[in-house]
């Protein structure tokens, strides 16, 4: 059975000649590499086990042609995706198929760390010394003096030397097989075909990580005919990227690892959640003026507890049977840097998790209020720590601002760190978003195993809620009653 599709349906609806030909330029090396990879898959009988990973670049359309499992990865991230597939399904044969602009540039971190892990996967690295798909720009493997659209006078020392990826990968402990091959004549093509098969076979036999670099022609961006491009690879490129085996470790069984589980009760236990349903206190989703979705932003200095408070809100919503997302954004310092979180709540399903225009803002310091306060929607709510924020920025006049001395209350309780719990209570009191018991149940879950902190946090929540309720504007009612 061929590892290629019988017809390429994505080309001209699989009609006429285009249904039997690839999208690659005449003379491009990708077509040959596809052929050798497909041949190896067929001969080794691993088609039903194979997953091909194609990222961005000329190789992105590998899934047009190979009748195997396929995943497309973000630019440079194919090795990380391949690693995930392999850990999730150890019996799979995973092939990360990448170009030089992808693997050696934006994906350099991913390939180095994946290779060092050494898990049995196969990486096919097509090096044509240029960014092929995106317009012929300078690549990490572009030769010194070579002209590209972004190095019109040729690569010089200010642009660095070309990266020799096969040699770089071969220095690592993880790989068991690294070789560089080429395609410029029949002898080299035979060697390339043999190397690719070996790289796949080593994985199929669970021997380890294999890396094959293929020097390939790109006549389009070299501005040469296919014959001239082959000669250039042979006479010029090989001088910089010498062919041959760079590493070959003695064959050995790589070993096994624990297969993942998708059992709900086991997964819940791993994250400290309860398999049994949490108690519910809402009679329905809070009907705010903003419909069946609600966006909250919590912001402050690093260490203020904005992220923990955000996770508690998301957990509270999930406990009540709603959908919730939490996206953290940390500053460069663990203490003192900016930190904010977006929380999105929905009755059925969150469609977009970010909150550029919040319905509710909880601000722990003045810079956060100044940055995000003006973005709060008309009719929205701002809860802020009046212990440290003395004035308000210009905001929509319909925004309700409730100041609660969160830091002062926390200090009165003898635990400065519970100011974020005070803020949660203030949020509940200011908006009536959920019943107080909904938040308290989530706080107790978050403090699982820290019973000594439970009492002070529950008191902090109640004090914050009372302060917000007493500070609400006359005549303004909470959304939820």
Secondary structure in CASP SS format (residue, H / E / C, confidence):
PFRMAT SS
TARGET T0000
AUTHOR 0000-0000-0000
METHOD secondary structure of the structure
MODEL  1
X C 1.00
X C 1.00
X C 1.00
X E 1.00
X C 1.00
X C 1.00
X C 1.00
X C 1.00
X C 1.00
X C 1.00
X C 1.00
X H 1.00
X H 1.00
X H 1.00
X C 1.00
X H 1.00
X H 1.00
X H 1.00
X H 1.00
X H 1.00
X C 1.00
X C 1.00
X C 1.00
X C 1.00
X C 1.00
X C 1.00
X C 1.00
X C 1.00
X C 1.00
X H 1.00
X H 1.00
X H 1.00
X H 1.00
X H 1.00
X H 1.00
X H 1.00
X H 1.00
X H 1.00
X H 1.00
X H 1.00
X H 1.00
X H 1.00
X H 1.00
X H 1.00
X C 1.00
X C 1.00
X H 1.00
X H 1.00
X H 1.00
X E 1.00
X E 1.00
X E 1.00
X E 1.00
X E 1.00
X C 1.00
X C 1.00
X C 1.00
X H 1.00
X H 1.00
X H 1.00
X H 1.00
X H 1.00
X H 1.00
X H 1.00
X C 1.00
X E 1.00
X C 1.00
X C 1.00
X E 1.00
X E 1.00
X E 1.00
X E 1.00
X C 1.00
X C 1.00
X C 1.00
X C 1.00
X C 1.00
X H 1.00
X H 1.00
X H 1.00
X H 1.00
X H 1.00
X H 1.00
X H 1.00
X H 1.00
X H 1.00
X H 1.00
X H 1.00
X C 1.00
X C 1.00
X C 1.00
X C 1.00
X E 1.00
X E 1.00
X E 1.00
X E 1.00
X E 1.00
X E 1.00
X E 1.00
X H 1.00
X H 1.00
X H 1.00
X H 1.00
X H 1.00
X H 1.00
X H 1.00
X C 1.00
X H 1.00
X H 1.00
X H 1.00
X H 1.00
X H 1.00
X H 1.00
X H 1.00
X H 1.00
X H 1.00
X H 1.00
X C 1.00
X C 1.00
X C 1.00
X C 1.00
X E 1.00
X E 1.00
X E 1.00
X E 1.00
X E 1.00
X E 1.00
X C 1.00
X C 1.00
X C 1.00
X C 1.00
X C 1.00
X C 1.00
X C 1.00
X C 1.00
X C 1.00
X C 1.00
X C 1.00
X C 1.00
X C 1.00
X C 1.00
X C 1.00
X C 1.00
X C 1.00
X C 1.00
X C 1.00
X C 1.00
X E 1.00
X C 1.00
X C 1.00
X E 1.00
X C 1.00
X C 1.00
X C 1.00
X C 1.00
X C 1.00
X H 1.00
X H 1.00
X H 1.00
X C 1.00
X C 1.00
X C 1.00
X C 1.00
X C 1.00
X H 1.00
X H 1.00
X H 1.00
X H 1.00
X H 1.00
X H 1.00
X C 1.00
X C 1.00
X C 1.00
X C 1.00
X E 1.00
X E 1.00
X E 1.00
X E 1.00
X E 1.00
X E 1.00
X E 1.00
X E 1.00
X C 1.00
X C 1.00
X C 1.00
X H 1.00
X H 1.00
X H 1.00
X H 1.00
X H 1.00
X H 1.00
X H 1.00
X H 1.00
X H 1.00
X H 1.00
X H 1.00
X H 1.00
X H 1.00
X H 1.00
X H 1.00
X H 1.00
X H 1.00
X H 1.00
X H 1.00
X C 1.00
X C 1.00
X C 1.00
X C 1.00
X E 1.00
X E 1.00
X E 1.00
X E 1.00
X E 1.00
X E 1.00
X E 1.00
X C 1.00
X C 1.00
X C 1.00
X H 1.00
X H 1.00
X H 1.00
X H 1.00
X C 1.00
X C 1.00
X C 1.00
X H 1.00
X H 1.00
X H 1.00
X H 1.00
X H 1.00
X H 1.00
X H 1.00
X H 1.00
X H 1.00
X H 1.00
X H 1.00
X H 1.00
X H 1.00
X H 1.00
X H 1.00
X C 1.00
X C 1.00
X C 1.00
X E 1.00
X E 1.00
X E 1.00
X E 1.00
X E 1.00
X C 1.00
X C 1.00
X C 1.00
X C 1.00
X C 1.00
X C 1.00
X C 1.00
X C 1.00
X C 1.00
X C 1.00
X C 1.00
X C 1.00
X C 1.00
X C 1.00
X C 1.00
X H 1.00
X H 1.00
X H 1.00
X H 1.00
X H 1.00
X H 1.00
X H 1.00
X C 1.00
X C 1.00
X C 1.00
X C 1.00
X C 1.00
X C 1.00
X C 1.00
X C 1.00
X C 1.00
X C 1.00
X C 1.00
X C 1.00
X C 1.00
X C 1.00
X C 1.00
X C 1.00
X C 1.00
X E 1.00
X C 1.00
X C 1.00
X E 1.00
X C 1.00
X E 1.00
X E 1.00
X E 1.00
X E 1.00
X E 1.00
X E 1.00
X E 1.00
X E 1.00
X E 1.00
X C 1.00
X C 1.00
X C 1.00
X C 1.00
X H 1.00
X H 1.00
X H 1.00
X H 1.00
X H 1.00
X H 1.00
X H 1.00
X H 1.00
X H 1.00
X H 1.00
X H 1.00
X H 1.00
X H 1.00
X H 1.00
X C 1.00
X C 1.00
X C 1.00
X E 1.00
X E 1.00
X E 1.00
X E 1.00
X E 1.00
X E 1.00
X E 1.00
X E 1.00
X C 1.00
X C 1.00
X C 1.00
X C 1.00
X C 1.00
X C 1.00
X C 1.00
X E 1.00
X E 1.00
X E 1.00
X E 1.00
X E 1.00
X E 1.00
X E 1.00
X E 1.00
X E 1.00
X C 1.00
X C 1.00
X C 1.00
X C 1.00
X C 1.00
X C 1.00
X C 1.00
X C 1.00
X C 1.00
X C 1.00
X C 1.00
X C 1.00
X C 1.00
X E 1.00
X E 1.00
X E 1.00
X E 1.00
X C 1.00
X C 1.00
X H 1.00
X H 1.00
X H 1.00
X H 1.00
X H 1.00
X H 1.00
X H 1.00
X H 1.00
X H 1.00
X H 1.00
X C 1.00
X C 1.00
X C 1.00
X C 1.00
X C 1.00
X E 1.00
X E 1.00
X E 1.00
X E 1.00
X E 1.00
X C 1.00
X C 1.00
X C 1.00
X C 1.00
X C 1.00
X C 1.00
X C 1.00
X C 1.00
X C 1.00
X C 1.00
X C 1.00
X C 1.00
X C 1.00
X C 1.00
X E 1.00
X E 1.00
X E 1.00
X E 1.00
X E 1.00
X C 1.00
X H 1.00
X H 1.00
X H 1.00
X H 1.00
X H 1.00
X H 1.00
X H 1.00
X C 1.00
X C 1.00
X C 1.00
X H 1.00
X H 1.00
X H 1.00
X H 1.00
X H 1.00
X H 1.00
X H 1.00
X H 1.00
X H 1.00
X H 1.00
X H 1.00
X H 1.00
X H 1.00
X H 1.00
X H 1.00
X H 1.00
X C 1.00
X C 1.00
X C 1.00
X C 1.00
X H 1.00
X H 1.00
X H 1.00
X H 1.00
X H 1.00
X H 1.00
X H 1.00
X H 1.00
X H 1.00
X H 1.00
X H 1.00
X C 1.00
X C 1.00
X C 1.00
X C 1.00
X H 1.00
X H 1.00
X H 1.00
X H 1.00
X H 1.00
X H 1.00
X H 1.00
X H 1.00
X H 1.00
X H 1.00
X H 1.00
X H 1.00
X H 1.00
X H 1.00
X H 1.00
X H 1.00
X H 1.00
X H 1.00
X H 1.00
X H 1.00
X H 1.00
X C 1.00
X C 1.00
X C 1.00
X C 1.00
X C 1.00
X C 1.00
X C 1.00
X C 1.00
X C 1.00
X C 1.00
END
